[in-house]
Amino acid sequence: MGQSLSQSDFVFEFVPLLRAWLADCGAQAYVAGDVYVAWVPEHPLVRVSPDAAVFDAVPDPQPASFQLWLPGHKAPRFALEYVSDDWKKDYDEAPQKYAQLGCRELVIFDAEPGDRAGRHALQVFRRTGDGAFVRQHAGPGPVWSVELGAWLVVRGGHLRLSRDQAGHELVPTVAERAELERSEKLRERADKEHERAEKERERAEKERERAEKERERAEKEHALAYAEQERAEKESALAELARLRALMGGAA
């Protein structure tokens, strides 16, 4: 069955989010979206196709689908199903199938539960100590994912990962990471431009101070030259007066 547009959008956003989160955690895992997983060798077309799945490892070469009876093909440790229009089928059949194939944790996400009886935004199934696959949460969330090491929270009809239960520390999506990186680059560029402008201002201030000192030096030199000129003129006048006196004294 083909995916709805909303389901395709979910896979497009959530699978890269899972990859980025697990990479940040340093987890060695393979994340896939909409990949077939079969577990009955006699009936290879009995299979599921989780919208998002986390595997501990992937066979080499990478297969087109997982067939759990083949060497190296292991059940996903985490799987997520996005509820389709046939919600009863997703609610009733998915947990049974994932229990049979050996999945450790299954999340069923219903983006439009409304207030209809029996529907929940989040359901989480996990293995118990005796190996049973039991529903351990059914409600609006938030709920802790053991396999992902993060909280699952619903925001505006979107499933998000969060570092805290309240959802204040949401793990950024790939688009949000790109926007954060773009904003960080713009901030760094603005800081560098500010630093460049500050250095230019300091350079201009030093140039102004140098020019001011040069002006003061020129004024001092001018004052000294003027004083020297006055002194020379006075000496010349005194010399002329002495010459005249000497002439007058000789005439007498």
Secondary structure, DSSP 4 states (H G I P E B T S, - for coil): -PPPHHHHHHHHHHHHHHHHHHHHTT---EEESS--EE--TT-TT-EE--SEEEES---SSPPSSEETTSTT----SEEEEE--S-HHHHHHHHHHHHHHHT-SEEEEE-S--TT-TT--SEEEEEE-TTS-EEEEEEES--EEETTTTEEEEEETTEEEEESSTTSSSBPPPHHHHHHHHHHHHHHHHHHHHHHHHHHHHHHHHHHHHHHHHHHHHHHHHHHHHHHHHHHHHHHHHHHHHHHHHHHHHHH-
